Amino acid sequence: MRLDGNAAQGLNLRLNRRIVVLASGLFALALCFTLPARAQSTTPPQGGSDSASSSTEGPVAHGTIATAAPVTYDNRYEIFGGLSYMNFTAGPFAIPRMNMGGGEVMGTYWLRGTHRFVEPGRLGLAADFRTEWGTTQTGPNSVNLHRTLVIQNMVMGGFQVRGPKNQFFALSAHGLGGISWGNFSHGTLPAAPPEAVGLYTNRSAGIGAIGVSLDINQSKRFAIRLSPDLMLSKFGTATDTNFAIAGGIIYRFGK
């Protein structure tokens, strides 16, 4: 069922507000955990072999889902790759939201410097590439076009903050910013330009991503990641707020 302009615009505004509230809450929760308590140094007890055997750096997990070796998070680099989904509005004139699917690759370089409030390996510099494809409903038009393909390619950079972690899980937060190249005419030409069917014109636009990541360790080097994001873009005069989520594999390496 095709929504009229006012109804679709109202629906988009309500969804935008809900996305902002949900994503802001998740990000704030993650940041609360990413402010680390100062590590407490422990002095190994003096005594016999029983005391020496108990003075380890930390507990090694046991059980059927434990990793084969302790996960130390002392890696200098990590790379993430996986599939992604994004909810998006492809036009300025109350075009209903669309679903986009694609992929994401993000690399992180973990800083080793010490700081009073940031422990070594807690803060990282990140570079991110995403591509999203999907079809959207168009606005009223004279060429009888109802759905068309939209493509976005995004390049962003920013930071990643590692939060609470143990042998099985790690939580982190990230903030990214960059440029998105939007192709809105792929399915409209030569019948009509994209603006004639209610879409944005082909252009680049500023884009940002604020989100959290949950890493489920499979070994010292490999983990499964689930990462929801609040996406902020400005292809038109107003800032669009959209939801995205990605899932895939992390590989940690380097010292």
C-alpha positions as CSV (number, residue, x, y, z in Angstrom):
1,M,0.0,0.0,0.0
2,R,1.4,3.4,-1.0
3,L,1.5,6.0,1.7
4,D,0.6,9.6,0.9
5,G,3.2,12.3,1.5
6,N,2.1,13.5,4.9
7,A,1.5,10.1,6.3
8,A,4.8,8.8,5.2
9,Q,6.6,11.8,6.5
10,G,5.0,11.5,9.9
11,L,5.9,7.8,10.0
12,N,9.5,8.5,9.1
13,L,9.8,11.2,11.8
14,R,8.4,8.8,14.5
15,L,10.8,6.1,13.4
16,N,13.7,8.5,13.5
17,R,13.0,9.5,17.1
18,R,12.8,5.9,18.2
19,I,16.0,5.0,16.4
20,V,17.8,7.9,18.1
21,V,16.5,7.0,21.6
22,L,17.4,3.3,21.2
23,A,20.9,3.9,19.7
24,S,21.7,6.7,22.2
25,G,20.8,4.4,25.1
26,L,23.0,1.6,23.8
27,F,25.9,3.9,23.2
28,A,25.6,5.6,26.6
29,L,25.5,2.1,28.3
30,A,28.6,1.1,26.4
31,L,30.5,4.3,27.4
32,C,29.7,3.7,31.0
33,F,31.6,0.4,30.8
34,T,34.4,1.8,28.7
35,L,35.6,4.2,31.5
36,P,37.9,1.6,33.1
37,A,38.6,1.3,36.7
38,R,42.3,1.6,37.4
39,A,44.0,-1.8,37.4
40,Q,44.8,-3.0,40.9
41,S,48.3,-4.4,41.2
42,T,48.6,-7.5,43.3
43,T,51.7,-8.6,45.1
44,P,52.4,-12.3,44.7
45,P,52.2,-14.0,48.0
46,Q,55.5,-15.3,49.4
47,G,55.7,-18.9,50.3
48,G,55.7,-22.4,48.9
49,S,54.6,-23.8,45.6
50,D,50.9,-23.6,46.5
51,S,51.2,-19.8,46.8
52,A,53.2,-19.5,43.6
53,S,50.8,-21.5,41.6
54,S,47.9,-19.3,42.7
55,S,49.6,-16.0,41.6
56,T,48.6,-16.0,37.9
57,E,47.7,-13.0,35.8
58,G,44.1,-14.0,35.7
59,P,41.8,-17.1,35.6
60,V,41.9,-19.4,32.6
61,A,38.5,-20.3,31.6
62,H,37.5,-24.0,31.7
63,G,34.5,-25.8,30.3
64,T,32.9,-26.8,27.1
65,I,32.8,-23.3,25.7
66,A,36.1,-22.0,27.0
67,T,38.8,-20.9,24.6
68,A,41.8,-23.2,24.0
69,A,44.2,-20.5,25.3
70,P,43.7,-17.4,27.4
71,V,42.5,-14.4,25.5
72,T,44.8,-11.6,26.5
73,Y,43.6,-8.8,24.2
74,D,47.3,-7.8,23.7
75,N,47.0,-7.6,19.9
76,R,48.1,-4.5,18.1
77,Y,45.7,-4.9,15.2
78,E,42.3,-6.4,14.4
79,I,40.2,-6.7,11.3
80,F,36.5,-7.3,11.1
81,G,34.5,-8.5,8.1
82,G,30.9,-9.5,7.8
83,L,27.4,-8.9,6.4
84,S,25.3,-5.9,7.2
85,Y,21.8,-4.5,7.1
86,M,20.7,-0.8,7.1
87,N,17.3,0.9,7.2
88,F,17.3,4.1,5.0
89,T,15.2,6.8,3.5
90,A,16.2,7.4,-0.1
91,G,14.4,10.7,-0.8
92,P,13.6,14.1,0.7
93,F,9.8,14.0,-0.1
94,A,8.4,11.4,2.3
95,I,9.7,8.3,0.5
96,P,8.9,5.3,2.8
97,R,11.9,3.6,4.5
98,M,13.8,0.9,2.6
99,N,15.9,-2.1,3.6
100,M,19.4,-2.3,2.4
101,G,21.9,-5.3,2.6
102,G,25.6,-5.5,2.0
103,G,28.9,-5.9,3.8
104,E,31.4,-4.2,6.1
105,V,35.1,-4.3,6.7
106,M,36.7,-2.4,9.6
107,G,40.3,-2.4,10.7
108,T,41.5,-1.2,14.1
109,Y,45.0,-0.2,15.4
110,W,45.1,-0.3,19.1
111,L,47.2,2.4,20.8
112,R,49.9,1.4,23.2
113,G,50.5,4.7,25.0
114,T,49.7,5.0,28.6
115,H,47.4,7.6,30.0
116,R,45.9,8.3,33.4
117,F,42.4,7.5,32.2
118,V,43.0,5.2,29.2
119,E,44.9,1.9,29.7
120,P,47.1,0.5,26.9
121,G,45.1,-1.3,24.3
122,R,41.9,0.4,25.4
123,L,41.7,3.0,22.7
124,G,42.0,2.3,18.9
125,L,42.0,4.1,15.6
126,A,39.5,2.6,13.1
127,A,39.0,2.7,9.4
128,D,35.7,1.4,8.0
129,F,34.3,0.6,4.5
130,R,30.6,-0.4,3.9
131,T,28.5,-1.0,0.9
132,E,24.7,-1.3,0.9
133,W,22.2,-2.2,-1.8
134,G,18.4,-2.3,-1.9
135,T,15.2,-1.3,-3.7
136,T,13.0,1.5,-2.6
137,Q,9.4,2.5,-3.2
138,T,9.2,5.7,-5.3
139,G,7.0,8.7,-5.0
140,P,4.2,9.5,-7.5
141,N,5.6,9.9,-11.0
142,S,4.6,10.0,-14.7
143,V,6.7,7.1,-15.8
144,N,4.8,4.4,-13.8
145,L,8.0,3.4,-11.8
146,H,7.1,1.9,-8.4
147,R,10.4,0.5,-7.1
148,T,14.1,1.1,-8.0
149,L,17.6,0.2,-6.9
150,V,19.6,2.4,-4.6
151,I,23.4,1.9,-3.8
152,Q,25.6,3.4,-1.1
153,N,29.3,3.1,-0.7
154,M,30.7,4.5,2.6
155,V,34.2,5.2,3.8
156,M,34.7,6.3,7.4
157,G,37.3,6.7,10.1
158,G,37.2,7.3,13.8
159,F,37.9,5.5,17.1
160,Q,37.0,2.4,18.9
161,V,37.0,2.0,22.7
162,R,37.4,-1.4,24.3
163,G,35.2,-1.9,27.4
164,P,34.6,-4.8,29.7
165,K,36.2,-8.1,28.6
166,N,36.9,-11.6,29.8
167,Q,37.8,-15.0,28.3
168,F,34.4,-15.3,26.5
169,F,33.1,-11.8,25.6
170,A,34.3,-8.2,25.0
171,L,32.2,-5.1,24.7
172,S,33.3,-2.0,22.8
173,A,32.0,1.3,21.5
174,H,32.9,3.2,18.3
175,G,32.3,6.5,16.7
176,L,33.0,6.9,12.9
177,G,32.6,9.7,10.4
178,G,33.2,10.0,6.7
179,I,31.6,10.2,3.2
180,S,28.9,8.1,1.5
181,W,28.5,8.0,-2.2
182,G,24.8,7.5,-3.1
183,N,23.7,6.2,-6.5
184,F,19.9,6.8,-6.8
185,S,19.6,6.7,-10.6
186,H,20.7,3.2,-11.2
187,G,17.2,1.9,-11.7
188,T,15.5,5.1,-12.9
189,L,17.5,6.1,-16.0
190,P,16.9,6.4,-18.9
191,A,13.1,6.6,-18.1
192,A,13.5,9.5,-15.6
193,P,16.1,11.2,-13.4
194,P,15.9,10.1,-9.7
195,E,14.5,13.4,-8.5
196,A,11.5,13.0,-10.9
197,V,10.4,9.9,-8.8
198,G,11.0,11.5,-5.4
199,L,14.6,10.3,-4.7
200,Y,17.8,12.1,-4.0
201,T,20.1,13.0,-6.9
202,N,23.4,11.1,-7.2
203,R,25.8,12.7,-4.8
204,S,28.2,12.3,-1.9
205,A,27.2,13.2,1.6
206,G,28.6,13.3,5.1
207,I,27.8,10.2,7.2
208,G,28.5,9.0,10.7
209,A,28.1,5.9,12.7
210,I,27.8,5.6,16.5
211,G,27.4,2.1,17.9
212,V,28.5,-0.8,20.1
213,S,30.0,-4.2,19.4
214,L,29.7,-7.5,21.2
215,D,32.6,-9.9,20.5
216,I,32.1,-13.6,21.3
217,N,35.5,-15.2,21.5
218,Q,36.2,-18.4,19.7
219,S,40.0,-18.4,20.3
220,K,42.7,-15.9,21.2
221,R,42.7,-14.6,17.7
222,F,39.2,-15.2,16.4
223,A,35.8,-13.9,17.6
224,I,32.3,-13.5,16.3
225,R,31.0,-9.9,16.3
226,L,27.5,-8.4,16.4
227,S,27.5,-4.6,16.0
228,P,24.4,-2.3,15.9
229,D,24.8,1.3,14.8
230,L,23.0,4.6,14.7
231,M,23.7,6.0,11.2
232,L,23.6,9.8,10.6
233,S,23.6,11.1,7.0
234,K,22.7,14.3,5.2
235,F,21.9,13.7,1.5
236,G,19.3,16.5,1.7
237,T,18.7,19.6,3.8
238,A,17.8,17.5,6.9
239,T,19.9,15.0,8.8
240,D,18.5,11.4,8.4
241,T,18.8,9.0,11.3
242,N,18.9,5.3,10.4
243,F,19.5,2.0,12.0
244,A,22.2,-0.5,10.9
245,I,23.6,-3.8,12.2
246,A,26.4,-6.0,11.1
247,G,27.6,-9.5,12.0
248,G,30.8,-11.3,11.1
249,I,34.3,-12.5,12.1
250,I,37.2,-10.7,13.8
251,Y,40.8,-11.6,13.4
252,R,43.3,-10.3,16.0
253,F,47.0,-10.2,15.3
254,G,50.3,-8.3,15.9
255,K,52.1,-7.3,19.1
